Amino acid sequence: MGIEFNVVVLNMIVLTIAYGLVYPYRANTLKKISIQDSIAACASLSVVGSVFYNTDMRFSFIVMDVNWFWFTLVTFLLLEVPLFIWYARRYHLPFIDH
């Protein structure tokens, strides 16, 4: 198993904690979820960055190689979008904050 797998698992853990434990109690508007998603993404980027910052390590992403930052961010977003859609439907999240 490659290092890419480890980054994806880290993103899954961060998102599971966010959407499974934190958001049901703290995020009931799109604005709150957006802010907390940014914090979750920064947490994941910080962990991966603490290992790979200032390295030339390349991550294989489908048809091209990217650095740690872009691999972490893109995989985080790809995992996060379906969770957000599920969460919005599950908790009847309004898409416009008033």
Kinemage of the C-alpha trace (Angstrom):
@kinemage 1
@onewidth
@group {chain A} dominant
@subgroup {mainchain}
@vectorlist {calphas} color= white
{ca met a 1} P 0.000 0.000 0.000
{ca gly a 2} L 1.358 3.340 -1.031
{ca ile a 3} L 1.595 6.649 0.695
{ca glu a 4} L -1.440 7.818 -1.284
{ca phe a 5} L -3.542 5.248 0.563
{ca asn a 6} L -2.371 6.663 3.903
{ca val a 7} L -3.391 10.182 2.897
{ca val a 8} L -6.820 9.008 1.733
{ca val a 9} L -7.329 7.112 5.007
{ca leu a 10} L -6.346 10.232 6.973
{ca asn a 11} L -8.882 12.269 5.000
{ca met a 12} L -11.538 9.629 5.661
{ca ile a 13} L -10.808 9.698 9.389
{ca val a 14} L -10.990 13.503 9.533
{ca leu a 15} L -14.255 13.532 7.577
{ca thr a 16} L -15.756 10.722 9.666
{ca ile a 17} L -15.053 12.652 12.842
{ca ala a 18} L -16.389 15.857 11.312
{ca tyr a 19} L -19.594 14.500 9.779
{ca gly a 20} L -20.212 11.763 12.327
{ca leu a 21} L -19.352 13.410 15.619
{ca val a 22} L -18.996 17.175 15.313
{ca tyr a 23} L -21.406 18.459 12.669
{ca pro a 24} L -24.623 16.879 13.994
{ca tyr a 25} L -24.192 18.943 17.164
{ca arg a 26} L -22.519 22.084 15.859
{ca ala a 27} L -23.338 22.602 12.174
{ca asn a 28} L -26.919 23.352 11.225
{ca thr a 29} L -26.375 25.938 8.489
{ca leu a 30} L -24.389 26.006 5.268
{ca lys a 31} L -22.190 28.787 6.649
{ca lys a 32} L -21.248 26.775 9.747
{ca ile a 33} L -20.498 23.673 7.711
{ca ser a 34} L -18.357 25.680 5.286
{ca ile a 35} L -16.297 27.113 8.117
{ca gln a 36} L -15.895 23.759 9.838
{ca asp a 37} L -15.075 22.020 6.540
{ca ser a 38} L -12.295 24.548 6.059
{ca ile a 39} L -10.975 23.743 9.525
{ca ala a 40} L -11.153 20.001 8.801
{ca ala a 41} L -9.314 20.454 5.489
{ca cys a 42} L -6.640 22.535 7.231
{ca ala a 43} L -6.229 19.803 9.848
{ca ser a 44} L -5.686 17.178 7.176
{ca leu a 45} L -3.334 19.435 5.211
{ca ser a 46} L -1.384 20.225 8.376
{ca val a 47} L -0.823 16.569 9.205
{ca val a 48} L 0.256 15.633 5.681
{ca gly a 49} L 2.278 18.842 5.361
{ca ser a 50} L 4.141 18.129 8.581
{ca val a 51} L 5.488 14.984 6.938
{ca phe a 52} L 5.998 16.060 3.325
{ca tyr a 53} L 6.700 19.787 3.438
{ca asn a 54} L 10.016 20.619 1.715
{ca thr a 55} L 10.176 17.215 0.044
{ca asp a 56} L 10.020 16.392 -3.629
{ca met a 57} L 7.666 13.486 -3.003
{ca arg a 58} L 5.166 13.058 -5.835
{ca phe a 59} L 1.737 11.490 -5.422
{ca ser a 60} L 0.111 9.539 -8.212
{ca phe a 61} L -3.291 10.990 -8.996
{ca ile a 62} L -5.066 9.128 -11.812
{ca val a 63} L -3.131 10.350 -14.896
{ca met a 64} L -0.573 12.698 -13.405
{ca asp a 65} L 1.691 13.174 -10.434
{ca val a 66} L 1.056 16.028 -8.022
{ca asn a 67} L 2.631 17.276 -4.825
{ca trp a 68} L 1.330 16.480 -1.344
{ca phe a 69} L -0.759 19.655 -1.071
{ca trp a 70} L -2.840 19.112 -4.203
{ca phe a 71} L -3.239 15.382 -3.629
{ca thr a 72} L -4.489 15.928 -0.083
{ca leu a 73} L -6.834 18.771 -1.032
{ca val a 74} L -8.361 17.091 -4.089
{ca thr a 75} L -8.896 13.738 -2.371
{ca phe a 76} L -10.377 15.544 0.640
{ca leu a 77} L -12.859 17.354 -1.602
{ca leu a 78} L -13.729 14.198 -3.554
{ca leu a 79} L -14.507 12.393 -0.310
{ca glu a 80} L -16.268 15.370 1.248
{ca val a 81} L -18.816 16.151 -1.476
{ca pro a 82} L -20.841 12.911 -1.151
{ca leu a 83} L -20.750 13.229 2.640
{ca phe a 84} L -22.017 16.793 2.431
{ca ile a 85} L -24.873 15.778 0.114
{ca trp a 86} L -25.821 12.950 2.478
{ca tyr a 87} L -25.592 15.254 5.494
{ca ala a 88} L -27.666 17.994 3.846
{ca arg a 89} L -30.420 15.509 2.983
{ca arg a 90} L -30.273 13.718 6.335
{ca tyr a 91} L -30.558 16.898 8.406
{ca his a 92} L -32.690 18.889 5.931
{ca leu a 93} L -29.998 21.538 5.657
{ca pro a 94} L -31.196 24.782 4.082
{ca phe a 95} L -28.888 25.937 1.315
{ca ile a 96} L -29.603 29.620 1.910
{ca asp a 97} L -28.869 31.067 5.336
{ca his a 98} L -31.249 33.754 6.571
